[in-house]
């Protein structure tokens, strides 16, 4: 009987978290579930791993890229002030060009 098969009851060991050599070999060969080495554990026969959608992966990569770019571009408050000033100048030039094209 392996630990993946339900038995008559829980095994009695001096140390319940200790594994026998045979159980360790079965675990390494993929014959035992990684989570919950006891069939009486609440997650014993459940699949607790879910596939992640490609859209979610792309969204998280985008957020990670934006956060890393933000950390590289704004290292202290003076950098933030400079970026706001540059943004203000760019907005002023865009509105100025739009005003010129209207007249």
N, C-alpha and C positions, 0 to 999 in steps of 0.2 A: 504494500500500500504506500503510495506517495502522498504528499501533503495536498496535492491537487484533487485527490479523490476524497469524497466525504467518508469519514470513518464512523465507528460507533460512538465516539466521543472525543473530547480533547485529550491529547497525550499529556502524560504527567512527566515532567522533566524537572531537574533541579533548577535549571535556568531556562524558562520558556522561550526566550529569544535566541537561544543557542541553536545552531543547525548541526545536523550530522553531516559527515563527509558525503554520504550518498545524496542528501538533500542539496548540498552545495553543488555537486556535480550536475544534478538534474536542473538546478537553477541556471547554471552557466550554459547548459545545452538548450535552454529554452523550454524545458518541460514543466517548469513551475511558473506560476504568475509572479511577476516582480513585486507587485503591490499585494501584500497580504499572503504570508506564507502559511496561513492556517485556513482550512476550509470553513471555519466558523467565523472568520473575519467578515465584516459587513460588506466589503467590496469584493468578495472572493470570486464570484462568477460574473462580474460586470466589466464592460469595456469602458474604462474611464478616460480613454484617449479619443479626442474628436479631431477630425480633419478641419483645418482652417481654410476658409474660402480665399481664393486668389485675390478677390477685391479687398478683403481685410488685410492681407499681406501687403498689397500695394499701398493701401492707406497708411499702414504703420511705417512702411519704408519712407513714404513721403513725409510723415510727421517727424521721423527720426532725422531725415535729411534737413528739414527746415530747422529743427532744434539745434543740430550741429552747426549749420550755417549761421544761425543766430548767435551761438556761443563764440564762433570764430570772428564774426563781424563786430560784435558788441562785447568787449572785454571789461570795460568799466563805464561809469556814467558819462565821462567826457566823450567817449565814442558814440553814445546814444545821442548826445546833444549835437554832435557833428552830423550824424545821419538825419536827424530832424531838420537841421539847417539845410542840408543838401536836398532833402525832399521838398522843403518849402521853396527853394530856388527853382527846382524842376517844375513844381506846380505853377509857380508864377510865370515861368517861360511858356508853359503849355497854354495857360489862360491868356497870356499876352498875344501869342500867335493866333489863338482862336478869335480874339478881339480884332486883330489886324485883318483877318480874312473876312470878317463880317462887314467891316467898313469898306 
